[in-house]
């Protein structure tokens, strides 16, 4: 987002935790316009020494990260008084609108959670702060929600209700932190466009009575770097559009049984696959968690490492936590650009057969569902690669 605004000539001051600076400097395409300002994150009792972001700690410690972030307010205020910006973009710092209003600055809530998820969970019509929130409340969308087909399973609703109402730092809940941000800001921005999420953004704008800003989807620039020879040699062994790539992100850690069901399901497909995941819970390495005999059986076609709309990738969706759940539902049912792996209605667990079924539905040339989804995905790919100047009407 900072690069997009700088491309249009805006001068950006980017606040970030001090130790995170080295991870993002390489992405600054306009160093003459974007200045990183490192902020020392105060230590909070119970937080691991050196932890600054949610990526540094397990989920149960996220509230402590939020509390530490809240304690940076005096430093942020001092910088803002000196910089005198026209706008401040923020996300989880619910105290930001009050601070900026005091300084005569406009605040923009640039929400990193999808508009569909925010609208479904935090619509003011639910009156969460007055009535509370349970799994039963979330089984159906709120009044006026654009997509009547979007519904949750009980296990999903219960998990989301628990997260939404949990303490999320400084003695306030996750829901209150967001509701204060949406209610107090001057405008709301999402990383999307009207063509994809317009109805959900308009719903949120109407509910909170705020102007909506569309930053457009962040489509990666084509890679110019040359692939390592050993990796190119490996991938050249497989036909185009046949390799399965599986990645859940660095903050997703599966339980061991679900990790094994996942890789066994990929084995069942008979297709080549590349998996990049964190070691499952209780395992030190990926290798130690693999099923017995697995590596020997998939040798040469299956690769598991520990460590997608604009590409020619088909999307098999396995939502794990948070907004992934509603995002997957919208992508599979509304946009129809992917297939979601089925899970047990009560326990939310998937089996190797569920994984195999979802992959085959997309990858099998004779699958009617796969043909429909590939056609829809191709249309969206063409739209996204049109390189429309999304930020033109943003600021």
Buried (B, 14 or more C-beta within 10 A) or exposed (E): BBBBBBEEEBBBBBBBBEBBBEEEEEEBEBEEBBEBBBBEBBBBEEBEEEBBBBEBBEEEBBBBBBBBBBBBBEBBBEBBEEBEBEBBBBBBBBBBBEBBBEBEBBBBBBBEBBBBBBBBBBBBEBEBBEEEBEBEBBBBBBEEBBBEEBBBBBBBBBBBBEBBBBBBBBEBBBBBBBBBBBBBBBBBBBBBBEEBBBBBBBBBBEBBEBEBBBBBBEBEEEEEEEEEEEEEEBEEEBEEEEBBEBEBEEBBBBEBEBBBBBBBBBBBBEBBBBBBBBBBBEBEEBEEBBBEEBBEEBEEBBBBEBEEBBEEBBBBBBBBBBBBBBBBBBBBBBBBBBBBBEBEEEEBEBBBEBBBBBBBBBBEEEBEEBEEBBEBBEEBBEBBEEEBEBBEEBB
